[in-house]
């Protein structure tokens, strides 16, 4: 009786062991296949190649020696995400965290930003010719005072440039005052004469404020101040003082 029970126990143990082996034979391949299918679903494929440790640019699909240094090629396995169109075109290489530490590799998120770079060079800076303006007297006379004294001086529109004594400018002012007095008592040709004398003063560089002050005070200015019509920087200073000014047609 005891012998029969012992044989039954042995049969049960053997049957259980065979069942476990059969179950493992079916379960393990299924698990491996499921893991492979999961990687394929996520677009991850395993790629193997052989490369030289000293020359990573050397790659081969079979074992052998490096054509550069003769060392044995080492097998490498990489996983690439082939779902991204850019990676399908260029390929992708993954590096483990330990390899990143050894290779001192750092990553960051790509973003759009302005790039700034300082470039130090030797050269010569010149002014653009279209932006150069010359300020000169439009009537003959004598330069009494020059307000612009050095190169690089900043000038704003309306700043005084020079004081000029000119008998011709004095005569032009007197003509305007005579035309102004005649226009107040007559019309017609006198009004046209006033407009002509006013236009002459404007062409000679008189400003609207200077002409208005002349009409209010009825006093001729012996020394006429020339004002800057633009803003800018002085590039060259001409004669200083007490120089005769000649105007050429």
PyMOL commands that set and color helices and strands:
alter all, ss='L'
color gray80, all
select helices_A, chain A and resi 2-41+85-90+97-103+129-131+167-185+189-203+208-217
alter helices_A, ss='H'
color red, helices_A
select strands_A, chain A and resi 44-51+59-60+74-81+141-146+154-155+160-165+223-227+232-233+243-245
alter strands_A, ss='S'
color yellow, strands_A
deselect
rebuild
show_as cartoon
